[in-house]
Amino acid sequence: MAIKMVTNVVVIGMGYVGIPCAALLADVDGFQVTGLQRRSKRSGWKIDVLNSGQSPFKGKEPGLDELIARVVAKGTFRVTDDLDVLSKAEIILIDVQTPTDVQNMPQYESLREVSRNTGQRIKRGALVIVESTVAPGTTQYIVQKIIEKESGLQGGKDFDLAFSYERVMPGKLIEFLVNIPRVVGGITPQSTERAVDLYSKIVKKKIYTTDTLSAELAKTIENAYRDVNIAFANEMALVCESLGVNIFAIIELINARDDRHMHTPGAGVGGHCLPKDPWLLRHGLYEHGSWKIEPEIISLARRLNNYMPIHMSNLVENALLARGVNINESTVTVLGVAYLENSDDTRNTPAMPLINTLQSKGSTVRIHDPYVQESDFEYMKIEQDIFKAADGSDCLVLVTKHTNYYNLNLDKVKSVMRTPIIVDGRNVFDQEVVMAKGFEYRCIGKKGAQSTI
């Protein structure tokens, strides 16, 4: 009887990228996948949850719960904090976070650590793929150099290395991994070929090949492009507010052309990617103490998008004054702290700068979110009952357009509020309906919503 060959895969980092990718690979015949996760107080609990066959995500993730349960039951997927699993891996995927600090500089502590851990244990002939978003040049000049130093092996000769970025979004993790084209860039043609062979087992769309630097640039430029477009929509929303015009009606007119796709404005930009990837792109242009080119547009876009939660606080103060309430005597209820609708992902959520600004103005702030658990949001208490959260409140501020909020019982919520005010950061509510029920209403980019603060 022929011996069935098993390919050992280790995925480092059990987050929004690592978990679905590991589970998909574990469902491939002949693959044995191990998730490697640090057992820290903040995220170590994921190890036990995943090993029990459950997803740690509380938001809606079609297909993920069933997939995890299946591969755990098959015995092809498990999670551990034991670094020695790296020594048996033919393929290692790096999926750790790569945040930026308050000066917008890349923070690569986790990336450097896992590169050292990999280098100290990598076996000859292994393939390493960086999926974490990084500044252009990072894969070859940081990851490769660290692995080579720690292992004594040579990249492209003794081990293969590639960069292939994720394009996932909470709520569509499986769909986006499987049904969106993939970009792969290896340090050698063989590295690229091996990475393509791996992804072809789970990706149904075309896999594009390029060099490592171009792949890194594709990811950061793609997200910078999105961020700039959102910033334009936000600035035009402020323009329309100042002129007393509805930006959403304007966008509908513009997008009547099939080749026009103007974005919609909102309370702010969050998530792991857009708030920091433009800065990673910018960082990649800085060399030896000077700029190769100073990317002005993406820097301006970042500042404008960061301003939107501040603008939301101004709308709150404006609406409170219209009803005779001073903000330093008010209670404000924030609806949604996840950065994206119907998810529990709070990374870089625009709710936080809004909350901080309201509190700095003297307001008492409450939070409601149907998906985010209090244990996952260490800053404040999260109320699960929206009517308790609204009880005695002077203003509801919608930050996240969770489906639950579209069907909010306005009569009931008004009956428990002290002052009936709604500030809508995502154009969820019908302005005429809300105002007809006696609410003071403000919305980003709508007539009557402009702030005079």
Secondary structure, 3 states (H helix, E strand, C coil): CCCCCCEEEEEECCCCCHHHHHHHHHCCCCEEEEEECCCCCCCCHHHHHHHCCCCCCCCCCCCHHHHHHHHHHHCCEEEECCHHHHHHCCEEEECCCCCECCCCCECCHHHHHHHHHHHHHCCCCCEEEECCCCCCCHHHHHHHHHHHHHHCCCECCCEEEEECCCCCCCCCHHHHHHHCCEEEEECCHHHHHHHHHHHCCCCCCCEEEEEHHHHHHHHHHHHHHHHHHHHHHHHHHHHHHHHCCCHHHHHHHHCCCCCCCCCCCCCCCCCCCCCCHHHHHHHCCEECCEECCCCHHHHHHHHHHHHHHHHHHHHHHHHHHHCCCCHHHCEEEEECCCCCCCCCCCCCCCHHHHHHHHHHCCCEEEEECCCCCHHHCCCCCCECCHHHHHCCCCEEEECCCCHHHHCCCHHHHHHHCCCCEEEECCCCCCHHHHHHCCCEEEECCCCCCCCCC
